[in-house]
Amino acid sequence: QVHAVESGGGLVQPGGSLRLACSVSGFILDYFTIGWFRQAPGKEREGVSCISNNGGTYYADSVKGRFNISRDNAKNTVYLQMNSLKPEDTAVYYCATDRCMIYFSGDSWGKGTLVAVSS
């Protein structure tokens, strides 16, 4: 059974950094694209970044230059390093298997991890 668990969120001041982790089980991470999404209060879920099975990366314009996605297949984990955080980055962050920047209404989601950027 495919399972993905997000962790690493927290409260951080503007300009600070956090590293999120997406730990997967039930499949071989090497073969799959993993995407990070976020949903801010009162807003639609949006794509943040993704990394393909061959290491190709993609970022939303709003995070380009500040966030970095990476993967450690040996640990079955994908990371999202978030730097220069802004209040508008506040959201619940989710990871998804085989998704890059878009998702479908029938997709299943984990609990996510909350990132709050505030002074």
N, CA, C and O atoms as a GROMACS GRO file, in nm:
protein
  476
    1GLN      N    1   0.085  -0.119   0.000
    1GLN     CA    2   0.000   0.000   0.000
    1GLN      C    3   0.088   0.124   0.000
    1GLN      O    4   0.180   0.137   0.081
    2VAL      N    5   0.059   0.215  -0.093
    2VAL     CA    6   0.136   0.338  -0.103
    2VAL      C    7   0.103   0.428   0.014
    2VAL      O    8  -0.013   0.449   0.049
    3HIS      N    9   0.209   0.482   0.073
    3HIS     CA   10   0.190   0.566   0.191
    3HIS      C   11   0.295   0.675   0.191
    3HIS      O   12   0.414   0.648   0.170
    4ALA      N   13   0.253   0.800   0.213
    4ALA     CA   14   0.346   0.912   0.220
    4ALA      C   15   0.314   0.995   0.343
    4ALA      O   16   0.198   1.029   0.368
    5VAL      N   17   0.416   1.028   0.420
    5VAL     CA   18   0.398   1.104   0.544
    5VAL      C   19   0.487   1.227   0.540
    5VAL      O   20   0.608   1.219   0.519
    6GLU      N   21   0.422   1.343   0.562
    6GLU     CA   22   0.495   1.469   0.563
    6GLU      C   23   0.537   1.506   0.706
    6GLU      O   24   0.467   1.476   0.802
    7SER      N   25   0.652   1.570   0.716
    7SER     CA   26   0.700   1.617   0.847
    7SER      C   27   0.790   1.738   0.828
    7SER      O   28   0.831   1.770   0.717
    8GLY      N   29   0.821   1.804   0.940
    8GLY     CA   30   0.918   1.913   0.936
    8GLY      C   31   0.860   2.052   0.946
    8GLY      O   32   0.935   2.150   0.952
    9GLY      N   33   0.730   2.063   0.947
    9GLY     CA   34   0.670   2.196   0.955
    9GLY      C   35   0.688   2.257   1.092
    9GLY      O   36   0.736   2.192   1.185
   10GLY      N   37   0.649   2.383   1.104
   10GLY     CA   38   0.659   2.453   1.231
   10GLY      C   39   0.636   2.601   1.214
   10GLY      O   40   0.596   2.648   1.108
   11LEU      N   41   0.660   2.673   1.322
   11LEU     CA   42   0.647   2.820   1.322
   11LEU      C   43   0.786   2.880   1.301
   11LEU      O   44   0.882   2.845   1.370
   12VAL      N   45   0.794   2.971   1.208
   12VAL     CA   46   0.923   3.034   1.177
   12VAL      C   47   0.900   3.181   1.146
   12VAL      O   48   0.794   3.219   1.098
   13GLN      N   49   0.999   3.262   1.176
   13GLN     CA   50   0.988   3.404   1.147
   13GLN      C   51   1.015   3.431   0.999
   13GLN      O   52   1.083   3.352   0.933
   14PRO      N   53   0.962   3.540   0.947
   14PRO     CA   54   0.994   3.576   0.808
   14PRO      C   55   1.145   3.581   0.786
   14PRO      O   56   1.220   3.634   0.869
   15GLY      N   57   1.188   3.527   0.674
   15GLY     CA   58   1.330   3.518   0.644
   15GLY      C   59   1.395   3.391   0.691
   15GLY      O   60   1.510   3.363   0.657
   16GLY      N   61   1.322   3.312   0.771
   16GLY     CA   62   1.376   3.189   0.825
   16GLY      C   63   1.370   3.073   0.727
   16GLY      O   64   1.328   3.089   0.612
   17SER      N   65   1.411   2.956   0.776
   17SER     CA   66   1.417   2.837   0.691
   17SER      C   67   1.354   2.717   0.762
   17SER      O   68   1.351   2.708   0.885
   18LEU      N   69   1.306   2.627   0.681
   18LEU     CA   70   1.257   2.498   0.729
   18LEU      C   71   1.289   2.394   0.624
   18LEU      O   72   1.301   2.425   0.505
   19ARG      N   73   1.303   2.270   0.667
   19ARG     CA   74   1.317   2.160   0.572
   19ARG      C   75   1.206   2.059   0.597
   19ARG      O   76   1.196   2.000   0.704
   20LEU      N   77   1.125   2.041   0.496
   20LEU     CA   78   1.018   1.942   0.503
   20LEU      C   79   1.066   1.810   0.448
   20LEU      O   80   1.154   1.805   0.361
   21ALA      N   81   1.009   1.702   0.499
   21ALA     CA   82   1.041   1.569   0.451
   21ALA      C   83   0.914   1.494   0.413
   21ALA      O   84   0.811   1.506   0.480
   22CYS      N   85   0.923   1.419   0.307
   22CYS     CA   86   0.813   1.332   0.263
   22CYS      C   87   0.868   1.190   0.263
   22CYS      O   88   0.946   1.154   0.175
   23SER      N   89   0.827   1.110   0.359
   23SER     CA   90   0.874   0.973   0.370
   23SER      C   91   0.771   0.880   0.309
   23SER      O   92   0.654   0.882   0.348
   24VAL      N   93   0.815   0.798   0.215
   24VAL     CA   94   0.721   0.714   0.142
   24VAL      C   95   0.748   0.567   0.172
   24VAL      O   96   0.860   0.529   0.207
   25SER      N   97   0.645   0.486   0.158
   25SER     CA   98   0.657   0.342   0.174
   25SER      C   99   0.557   0.275   0.082
   25SER      O  100   0.461   0.337   0.035
   26GLY      N  101   0.581   0.146   0.058
   26GLY     CA  102   0.489   0.071  -0.026
   26GLY      C  103   0.525   0.071  -0.173
   26GLY      O  104   0.459   0.006  -0.253
   27PHE      N  105   0.631   0.145  -0.209
   27PHE     CA  106   0.676   0.144  -0.348
   27PHE      C  107   0.821   0.188  -0.352
   27PHE      O  108   0.876   0.239  -0.254
   28ILE      N  109   0.881   0.168  -0.467
   28ILE     CA  110   1.022   0.206  -0.483
   28ILE      C  111   1.027   0.350  -0.532
   28ILE      O  112   0.986   0.381  -0.643
   29LEU      N  113   1.079   0.436  -0.447
   29LEU     CA  114   1.079   0.579  -0.476
   29LEU      C  115   1.152   0.611  -0.605
   29LEU      O  116   1.117   0.707  -0.674
   30ASP      N  117   1.255   0.533  -0.638
   30ASP     CA  118   1.339   0.561  -0.754
   30ASP      C  119   1.259   0.583  -0.882
   30ASP      O  120   1.302   0.658  -0.970
   31TYR      N  121   1.145   0.520  -0.892
   31TYR     CA  122   1.071   0.519  -1.019
   31TYR      C  123   0.966   0.628  -1.032
   31TYR      O  124   0.900   0.639  -1.135
   32PHE      N  125   0.950   0.708  -0.928
   32PHE     CA  126   0.834   0.797  -0.926
   32PHE      C  127   0.870   0.944  -0.910
   32PHE      O  128   0.969   0.981  -0.846
   33THR      N  129   0.786   1.027  -0.970
   33THR     CA  130   0.786   1.170  -0.944
   33THR      C  131   0.715   1.196  -0.812
   33THR      O  132   0.613   1.133  -0.782
   34ILE      N  133   0.769   1.288  -0.735
   34ILE     CA  134   0.706   1.330  -0.610
   34ILE      C  135   0.683   1.480  -0.616
   34ILE      O  136   0.773   1.557  -0.650
   35GLY      N  137   0.563   1.519  -0.582
   35GLY     CA  138   0.530   1.661  -0.583
   35GLY      C  139   0.496   1.713  -0.445
   35GLY      O  140   0.441   1.641  -0.361
   36TRP      N  141   0.530   1.840  -0.421
   36TRP     CA  142   0.489   1.910  -0.300
   36TRP      C  143   0.378   2.009  -0.336
   36TRP      O  144   0.388   2.081  -0.436
   37PHE      N  145   0.276   2.011  -0.256
   37PHE     CA  146   0.164   2.102  -0.273
   37PHE      C  147   0.141   2.173  -0.141
   37PHE      O  148   0.191   2.131  -0.036
   38ARG      N  149   0.066   2.281  -0.146
   38ARG     CA  150   0.030   2.349  -0.022
   38ARG      C  151  -0.110   2.407  -0.033
   38ARG      O  152  -0.160   2.436  -0.142
   39GLN      N  153  -0.171   2.423   0.082
   39GLN     CA  154  -0.304   2.483   0.086
   39GLN      C  155  -0.308   2.582   0.202
   39GLN      O  156  -0.297   2.545   0.318
   40ALA      N  157  -0.323   2.707   0.166
   40ALA     CA  158  -0.336   2.813   0.266
   40ALA      C  159  -0.482   2.825   0.308
   40ALA      O  160  -0.571   2.785   0.232
   41PRO      N  161  -0.508   2.880   0.425
   41PRO     CA  162  -0.646   2.895   0.472
   41PRO      C  163  -0.730   2.970   0.371
   41PRO      O  164  -0.694   3.079   0.327
   42GLY      N  165  -0.843   2.912   0.336
   42GLY     CA  166  -0.936   2.978   0.245
   42GLY      C  167  -0.895   2.978   0.099
   42GLY      O  168  -0.959   3.043   0.016
   43LYS      N  169  -0.789   2.907   0.066
   43LYS     CA  170  -0.741   2.905  -0.071
   43LYS      C  171  -0.738   2.764  -0.127
   43LYS      O  172  -0.743   2.665  -0.053
   44GLU      N  173  -0.728   2.756  -0.260
   44GLU     CA  174  -0.717   2.627  -0.326
   44GLU      C  175  -0.578   2.568  -0.303
   44GLU      O  176  -0.480   2.640  -0.283
   45ARG      N  177  -0.572   2.436  -0.308
   45ARG     CA  178  -0.442   2.369  -0.303
   45ARG      C  179  -0.364   2.405  -0.429
   45ARG      O  180  -0.421   2.412  -0.537
   46GLU      N  181  -0.235   2.427  -0.415
   46GLU     CA  182  -0.154   2.464  -0.530
   46GLU      C  183  -0.023   2.386  -0.531
   46GLU      O  184   0.027   2.345  -0.426
   47GLY      N  185   0.031   2.365  -0.650
   47GLY     CA  186   0.159   2.298  -0.663
   47GLY      C  187   0.272   2.391  -0.624
   47GLY      O  188   0.271   2.510  -0.657
   48VAL      N  189   0.371   2.337  -0.555
   48VAL     CA  190   0.486   2.414  -0.511
   48VAL      C  191   0.612   2.371  -0.586
   48VAL      O  192   0.686   2.454  -0.638
   49SER      N  193   0.634   2.241  -0.591
   49SER     CA  194   0.755   2.190  -0.654
   49SER      C  195   0.738   2.041  -0.679
   49SER      O  196   0.653   1.976  -0.619
   50CYS      N  197   0.821   1.988  -0.768
   50CYS     CA  198   0.822   1.844  -0.787
   50CYS      C  199   0.960   1.800  -0.835
   50CYS      O  200   1.039   1.880  -0.885
   51ILE      N  201   0.986   1.671  -0.817
   51ILE     CA  202   1.112   1.613  -0.862
   51ILE      C  203   1.082   1.482  -0.931
   51ILE      O  204   1.011   1.397  -0.877
   52SER      N  205   1.136   1.465  -1.050
   52SER     CA  206   1.108   1.345  -1.128
   52SER      C  207   1.201   1.231  -1.088
   52SER      O  208   1.294   1.250  -1.010
   53ASN      N  209   1.174   1.115  -1.143
   53ASN     CA  210   1.254   0.998  -1.108
   53ASN      C  211   1.399   1.014  -1.155
   53ASN      O  212   1.489   0.951  -1.098
   54ASN      N  213   1.423   1.096  -1.256
   54ASN     CA  214   1.560   1.117  -1.302
   54ASN      C  215   1.623   1.244  -1.244
   54ASN      O  216   1.730   1.286  -1.287
   55GLY      N  217   1.556   1.304  -1.146
   55GLY     CA  218   1.613   1.419  -1.075
   55GLY      C  219   1.576   1.555  -1.131
   55GLY      O  220   1.620   1.657  -1.078
   56GLY      N  221   1.496   1.558  -1.235
   56GLY     CA  222   1.451   1.686  -1.287
   56GLY      C  223   1.360   1.756  -1.188
   56GLY      O  224   1.280   1.692  -1.120
   57THR      N  225   1.372   1.888  -1.178
   57THR     CA  226   1.295   1.962  -1.079
   57THR      C  227   1.212   2.071  -1.144
   57THR      O  228   1.243   2.119  -1.253
   58TYR      N  229   1.107   2.109  -1.074
   58TYR     CA  230   1.020   2.216  -1.122
   58TYR      C  231   0.970   2.292  -1.000
   58TYR      O  232   0.944   2.233  -0.896
   59TYR      N  233   0.958   2.425  -1.015
   59TYR     CA  234   0.914   2.509  -0.903
   59TYR      C  235   0.809   2.608  -0.949
   59TYR      O  236   0.812   2.657  -1.062
   60ALA      N  237   0.716   2.636  -0.861
   60ALA     CA  238   0.622   2.745  -0.886
   60ALA      C  239   0.701   2.876  -0.885
   60ALA      O  240   0.801   2.889  -0.814
   61ASP      N  241   0.654   2.972  -0.963
   61ASP     CA  242   0.724   3.101  -0.969
   61ASP      C  243   0.736   3.166  -0.832
   61ASP      O  244   0.835   3.234  -0.803
   62SER      N  245   0.637   3.145  -0.749
   62SER     CA  246   0.634   3.211  -0.618
   62SER      C  247   0.744   3.162  -0.524
   62SER      O  248   0.777   3.229  -0.426
   63VAL      N  249   0.802   3.045  -0.553
   63VAL     CA  250   0.904   2.989  -0.463
   63VAL      C  251   1.039   2.973  -0.530
   63VAL      O  252   1.138   2.936  -0.466
   64LYS      N  253   1.044   3.000  -0.658
   64LYS     CA  254   1.167   2.982  -0.735
   64LYS      C  255   1.279   3.067  -0.674
   64LYS      O  256   1.260   3.185  -0.646
   65GLY      N  257   1.396   3.006  -0.655
   65GLY     CA  258   1.509   3.076  -0.596
   65GLY      C  259   1.512   3.071  -0.444
   65GLY      O  260   1.613   3.105  -0.384
   66ARG      N  261   1.403   3.028  -0.383
   66ARG     CA  262   1.397   3.020  -0.236
   66ARG      C  263   1.385   2.877  -0.187
   66ARG      O  264   1.438   2.843  -0.081
   67PHE      N  265   1.316   2.794  -0.263
   67PHE     CA  266   1.293   2.655  -0.222
   67PHE      C  267   1.381   2.564  -0.308
   67PHE      O  268   1.412   2.594  -0.423
   68ASN      N  269   1.420   2.451  -0.248
   68ASN     CA  270   1.498   2.351  -0.322
   68ASN      C  271   1.445   2.212  -0.288
   68ASN      O  272   1.435   2.175  -0.170
   69ILE      N  273   1.412   2.135  -0.390
   69ILE     CA  274   1.362   2.000  -0.370
   69ILE      C  275   1.473   1.900  -0.401
   69ILE      O  276   1.551   1.920  -0.494
   70SER      N  277   1.478   1.794  -0.322
   70SER     CA  278   1.580   1.691  -0.344
   70SER      C  279   1.523   1.557  -0.301
   70SER      O  280   1.420   1.550  -0.234
   71ARG      N  281   1.592   1.453  -0.340
   71ARG     CA  282   1.543   1.319  -0.304
   71ARG      C  283   1.658   1.232  -0.259
   71ARG      O  284   1.770   1.245  -0.309
   72ASP      N  285   1.632   1.144  -0.164
   72ASP     CA  286   1.726   1.043  -0.119
   72ASP      C  287   1.656   0.909  -0.135
   72ASP      O  288   1.582   0.865  -0.046
   73ASN      N  289   1.679   0.845  -0.248
   73ASN     CA  290   1.607   0.720  -0.276
   73ASN      C  291   1.641   0.611  -0.175
   73ASN      O  292   1.557   0.527  -0.143
   74ALA      N  293   1.764   0.612  -0.124
   74ALA     CA  294   1.803   0.511  -0.026
   74ALA      C  295   1.721   0.523   0.101
   74ALA      O  296   1.696   0.423   0.170
   75LYS      N  297   1.678   0.644   0.132
   75LYS     CA  298   1.597   0.667   0.253
   75LYS      C  299   1.449   0.678   0.220
   75LYS      O  300   1.366   0.702   0.309
   76ASN      N  301   1.416   0.659   0.093
   76ASN     CA  302   1.275   0.670   0.052
   76ASN      C  303   1.214   0.804   0.096
   76ASN      O  304   1.101   0.809   0.143
   77THR      N  305   1.290   0.909   0.080
   77THR     CA  306   1.246   1.039   0.130
   77THR      C  307   1.276   1.149   0.028
   77THR      O  308   1.381   1.151  -0.036
   78VAL      N  309   1.181   1.240   0.015
   78VAL     CA  310   1.198   1.361  -0.065
   78VAL      C  311   1.193   1.480   0.029
   78VAL      O  312   1.109   1.487   0.119
   79TYR      N  313   1.284   1.574   0.008
   79TYR     CA  314   1.294   1.691   0.096
   79TYR      C  315   1.255   1.819   0.022
   79TYR      O  316   1.269   1.830  -0.100
   80LEU      N  317   1.206   1.913   0.098
   80LEU     CA  318   1.181   2.047   0.044
   80LEU      C  319   1.247   2.146   0.139
   80LEU      O  320   1.197   2.173   0.248
   81GLN      N  321   1.360   2.200   0.096
   81GLN     CA  322   1.430   2.301   0.174
   81GLN      C  323   1.370   2.437   0.140
   81GLN      O  324   1.370   2.479   0.025
   82MET      N  325   1.320   2.504   0.242
   82MET     CA  326   1.252   2.631   0.222
   82MET      C  327   1.331   2.741   0.291
   82MET      O  328   1.346   2.740   0.414
   83ASN      N  329   1.381   2.835   0.215
   83ASN     CA  330   1.459   2.946   0.267
   83ASN      C  331   1.388   3.078   0.242
   83ASN      O  332   1.296   3.085   0.160
   84SER      N  333   1.431   3.181   0.311
   84SER     CA  334   1.373   3.315   0.293
   84SER      C  335   1.221   3.310   0.298
   84SER      O  336   1.153   3.367   0.213
   85LEU      N  337   1.170   3.243   0.398
   85LEU     CA  338   1.026   3.223   0.407
   85LEU      C  339   0.953   3.356   0.426
   85LEU      O  340   1.002   3.448   0.491
   86LYS      N  341   0.834   3.361   0.368
   86LYS     CA  342   0.750   3.479   0.373
   86LYS      C  343   0.616   3.442   0.438
   86LYS      O  344   0.578   3.325   0.438
   87PRO      N  345   0.546   3.540   0.493
   87PRO     CA  346   0.415   3.510   0.552
   87PRO      C  347   0.321   3.441   0.452
   87PRO      O  348   0.238   3.358   0.493
   88GLU      N  349   0.332   3.473   0.326
   88GLU     CA  350   0.244   3.411   0.227
   88GLU      C  351   0.279   3.265   0.198
   88GLU      O  352   0.206   3.198   0.125
   89ASP      N  353   0.387   3.215   0.255
   89ASP     CA  354   0.418   3.073   0.246
   89ASP      C  355   0.343   2.991   0.351
   89ASP      O  356   0.347   2.868   0.349
   90THR      N  357   0.275   3.058   0.440
   90THR     CA  358   0.198   2.990   0.543
   90THR      C  359   0.092   2.902   0.480
   90THR      O  360   0.008   2.950   0.403
   91ALA      N  361   0.095   2.774   0.514
   91ALA     CA  362   0.001   2.678   0.455
   91ALA      C  363   0.028   2.540   0.516
   91ALA      O  364   0.127   2.519   0.585
   92VAL      N  365  -0.063   2.449   0.487
   92VAL     CA  366  -0.037   2.308   0.514
   92VAL      C  367   0.027   2.252   0.388
   92VAL      O  368  -0.027   2.267   0.278
   93TYR      N  369   0.140   2.186   0.404
   93TYR     CA  370   0.215   2.132   0.291
   93TYR      C  371   0.194   1.981   0.283
   93TYR      O  372   0.200   1.910   0.384
   94TYR      N  373   0.170   1.936   0.162
   94TYR     CA  374   0.144   1.795   0.135
   94TYR      C  375   0.240   1.745   0.027
   94TYR      O  376   0.282   1.821  -0.060
   95CYS      N  377   0.272   1.616   0.033
   95CYS     CA  378   0.344   1.556  -0.079
   95CYS      C  379   0.253   1.454  -0.146
   95CYS      O  380   0.160   1.402  -0.084
   96ALA      N  381   0.280   1.428  -0.271
   96ALA     CA  382   0.197   1.338  -0.349
   96ALA      C  383   0.283   1.260  -0.446
   96ALA      O  384   0.381   1.310  -0.500
   97THR      N  385   0.245   1.136  -0.465
   97THR     CA  386   0.317   1.047  -0.554
   97THR      C  387   0.267   1.062  -0.696
   97THR      O  388   0.147   1.066  -0.721
   98ASP      N  389   0.361   1.069  -0.789
   98ASP     CA  390   0.327   1.069  -0.931
   98ASP      C  391   0.244   1.192  -0.970
   98ASP      O  392   0.157   1.185  -1.057
   99ARG      N  393   0.272   1.302  -0.903
   99ARG     CA  394   0.205   1.429  -0.932
   99ARG      C  395   0.311   1.539  -0.940
   99ARG      O  396   0.404   1.544  -0.860
  100CYS      N  397   0.291   1.628  -1.039
  100CYS     CA  398   0.381   1.742  -1.052
  100CYS      C  399   0.300   1.866  -1.084
  100CYS      O  400   0.258   1.886  -1.197
  101MET      N  401   0.280   1.949  -0.984
  101MET     CA  402   0.217   2.080  -0.996
  101MET      C  403   0.066   2.075  -1.018
  101MET      O  404  -0.002   2.174  -0.994
  102ILE      N  405   0.012   1.964  -1.064
  102ILE     CA  406  -0.132   1.951  -1.078
  102ILE      C  407  -0.178   1.826  -1.005
  102ILE      O  408  -0.102   1.732  -0.985
  103TYR      N  409  -0.304   1.827  -0.965
  103TYR     CA  410  -0.361   1.712  -0.898
  103TYR      C  411  -0.503   1.694  -0.949
  103TYR      O  412  -0.556   1.778  -1.022
  104PHE      N  413  -0.564   1.584  -0.909
  104PHE     CA  414  -0.697   1.551  -0.956
  104PHE      C  415  -0.791   1.540  -0.838
  104PHE      O  416  -0.749   1.509  -0.726
  105SER      N  417  -0.917   1.564  -0.863
  105SER     CA  418  -1.014   1.571  -0.755
  105SER      C  419  -1.023   1.441  -0.676
  105SER      O  420  -1.061   1.444  -0.559
  106GLY      N  421  -0.990   1.329  -0.737
  106GLY     CA  422  -1.000   1.203  -0.666
  106GLY      C  423  -0.877   1.162  -0.590
  106GLY      O  424  -0.874   1.055  -0.528
  107ASP      N  425  -0.774   1.247  -0.595
  107ASP     CA  426  -0.649   1.213  -0.527
  107ASP      C  427  -0.668   1.205  -0.376
  107ASP      O  428  -0.749   1.276  -0.318
  108SER      N  429  -0.591   1.115  -0.314
  108SER     CA  430  -0.591   1.103  -0.169
  108SER      C  431  -0.473   1.181  -0.112
  108SER      O  432  -0.366   1.188  -0.174
  109TRP      N  433  -0.494   1.238   0.005
  109TRP     CA  434  -0.390   1.320   0.068
  109TRP      C  435  -0.367   1.274   0.211
  109TRP      O  436  -0.458   1.225   0.278
  110GLY      N  437  -0.243   1.292   0.256
  110GLY     CA  438  -0.212   1.265   0.395
  110GLY      C  439  -0.252   1.382   0.482
  110GLY      O  440  -0.329   1.469   0.440
  111LYS      N  441  -0.201   1.384   0.605
  111LYS     CA  442  -0.236   1.489   0.700
  111LYS      C  443  -0.162   1.619   0.670
  111LYS      O  444  -0.206   1.727   0.712
  112GLY      N  445  -0.053   1.610   0.599
  112GLY     CA  446   0.026   1.729   0.570
  112GLY      C  447   0.104   1.775   0.692
  112GLY      O  448   0.095   1.718   0.800
  113THR      N  449   0.181   1.881   0.671
  113THR     CA  450   0.257   1.942   0.780
  113THR      C  451   0.240   2.093   0.771
  113THR      O  452   0.252   2.152   0.664
  114LEU      N  453   0.210   2.154   0.885
  114LEU     CA  454   0.177   2.296   0.886
  114LEU      C  455   0.302   2.382   0.894
  114LEU      O  456   0.387   2.363   0.980
  115VAL      N  457   0.311   2.477   0.803
  115VAL     CA  458   0.417   2.578   0.804
  115VAL      C  459   0.352   2.712   0.832
  115VAL      O  460   0.263   2.755   0.759
  116ALA      N  461   0.396   2.776   0.938
  116ALA     CA  462   0.343   2.907   0.975
  116ALA      C  463   0.459   3.006   0.979
  116ALA      O  464   0.555   2.989   1.054
  117VAL      N  465   0.448   3.110   0.898
  117VAL     CA  466   0.554   3.212   0.892
  117VAL      C  467   0.497   3.341   0.948
  117VAL      O  468   0.410   3.404   0.890
  118SER      N  469   0.549   3.378   1.063
  118SER     CA  470   0.495   3.495   1.132
  118SER      C  471   0.598   3.549   1.229
  118SER      O  472   0.678   3.475   1.285
  119SER      N  473   0.594   3.680   1.249
  119SER     CA  474   0.680   3.743   1.346
  119SER      C  475   0.609   3.757   1.480
  119SER      O  476   0.668   3.808   1.576
   0.00000   0.00000   0.00000
